[in-house]
């Protein structure tokens, strides 16, 4: 009989502890920060699928912009869609790091970076990047910069790319 009452007491305590509600901030410490916001260089498998496989092997999940916003083999990316997606993604509490390919974000991917004329000028793109940095808080930021060749080719063609 004593074992039965002890079992009932343990059961009641377990149920009462499990039913205690916590505040949003208390529950935040239990959120696993295992997601990485990732804007890839382009949509080739080596830049997209291989990185996703490596992230999963390391126990992380990649959050990527919608595929229709990224560049394709013949078209540049939709920079406005990527920017809007990033603004919403970098503030998520379950994100621990942010990796942005500047070619994709600033120039529209590899296709767009080969042309010195962009839909969005470089000055506006850098202002957008500063905003993303500000929204990211204390998360780790990584930028992949591959645009040096595009800048060099623009200079050699005689185009002035300095901000006004």
C-alpha positions in Angstrom: 0.0 0.0 0.0 2.9 2.4 0.8 4.3 1.7 -2.7 1.0 2.6 -4.3 0.8 6.0 -2.4 4.4 6.7 -3.2 3.7 6.0 -6.9 0.7 8.3 -6.8 2.7 11.1 -5.2 5.5 10.9 -7.7 2.9 10.8 -10.6 1.2 13.9 -9.2 4.4 15.8 -8.8 5.5 14.9 -12.3 2.2 16.1 -13.8 2.3 19.3 -11.8 5.9 20.1 -12.8 5.2 19.4 -16.5 2.1 21.7 -16.5 4.0 24.8 -15.2 4.0 27.4 -17.8 7.2 29.4 -18.4 7.5 32.9 -19.9 8.8 33.4 -23.4 12.3 34.4 -22.1 12.5 31.3 -19.9 11.6 29.1 -22.8 14.3 30.9 -25.0 17.1 29.2 -23.1 15.8 25.9 -24.3 15.8 26.9 -28.0 18.5 25.0 -29.8 20.6 27.4 -31.8 21.4 24.9 -34.5 20.4 26.9 -37.6 22.6 28.9 -40.0 21.3 31.5 -42.4 23.1 30.9 -45.7 23.0 32.9 -48.9 25.1 30.8 -51.4 27.4 32.0 -54.1 25.1 30.5 -56.8 22.9 27.4 -57.3 25.5 25.0 -58.5 25.6 21.8 -56.4 29.1 22.6 -55.1 27.8 25.9 -53.7 24.4 24.7 -52.5 23.8 21.0 -52.0 27.3 20.1 -50.9 27.3 22.9 -48.3 23.9 21.6 -47.0 25.3 18.1 -46.7 28.3 19.3 -44.7 26.0 21.4 -42.4 23.8 18.3 -41.7 26.9 16.3 -41.0 27.9 18.9 -38.4 24.5 18.8 -36.8 23.4 22.2 -38.3 20.4 23.1 -40.5 20.8 25.6 -43.3 18.2 28.3 -43.9 18.4 29.4 -47.5 16.4 32.0 -49.5 13.7 30.6 -51.7 15.1 29.0 -54.8 13.2 31.3 -57.2 15.0 34.2 -55.6 18.5 32.8 -56.3 20.4 33.0 -59.6 20.2 30.3 -62.1 22.6 29.3 -64.9 21.2 32.0 -67.2 19.6 34.6 -64.9 20.7 36.7 -62.0 19.1 36.5 -58.6 16.2 38.7 -57.4 18.2 40.9 -54.9 15.0 42.4 -53.4 13.6 39.0 -52.5 16.9 37.9 -50.9 17.1 41.1 -49.0 13.5 40.8 -47.7 14.1 37.1 -46.8 17.3 38.0 -44.9 15.7 40.8 -42.9 13.2 38.2 -41.5 15.7 35.4 -41.1 18.6 37.1 -39.3 16.5 38.0 -36.2 15.3 34.4 -35.5 16.3 33.2 -32.0 17.3 29.8 -33.3 20.0 31.1 -35.7 23.6 31.0 -34.5 25.4 32.2 -37.6 24.9 34.0 -40.9 26.9 33.4 -44.0 26.3 35.7 -47.0 28.0 35.5 -50.4 28.4 39.1 -51.4 28.2 38.2 -55.1 24.7 36.9 -54.6 23.6 39.7 -52.3 25.2 42.7 -54.0 25.6 41.7 -57.6 22.9 39.0 -58.2 25.2 35.9 -58.2 28.0 34.9 -60.5 26.1 35.9 -63.7 25.3 39.3 -62.3 28.8 40.0 -60.9 30.2 39.7 -64.4 28.4 42.8 -65.4 29.3 46.1 -63.8 25.7 47.4 -64.3 23.3 46.1 -61.6 19.6 46.6 -60.9 20.6 48.0 -57.5 23.7 50.2 -57.3 26.6 49.2 -55.1 26.0 52.0 -52.6 22.4 50.9 -51.9 23.6 47.3 -51.7 26.1 48.2 -49.0 23.5 50.2 -47.1 21.3 47.0 -47.2 24.2 44.9 -46.0 24.8 47.4 -43.1 21.1 47.0 -42.1 21.4 43.2 -42.1 24.5 43.5 -39.9 22.6 45.7 -37.5 19.6 43.3 -37.4 21.8 40.3 -36.7 22.6 41.3 -33.2 25.3 39.1 -31.5 25.2 36.3 -34.1 28.4 35.3 -35.9 28.6 36.9 -39.4 30.7 35.5 -42.3 30.9 37.2 -45.7 32.3 35.4 -48.8 33.7 38.1 -51.1 34.4 36.9 -54.6 33.7 40.2 -56.4 37.3 41.4 -56.7 37.5 40.1 -60.3 34.4 42.0 -61.3 35.8 45.2 -59.8 39.1 44.7 -61.6 37.5 44.0 -64.9 35.3 47.1 -64.5 38.3 49.2 -63.8 40.3 47.8 -66.8 37.3 48.6 -69.0 37.5 52.2 -67.9 34.3 52.3 -65.8 34.3 54.5 -62.7 32.9 52.4 -59.8 33.8 54.9 -57.0 30.9 56.1 -54.9 29.8 59.7 -55.7 
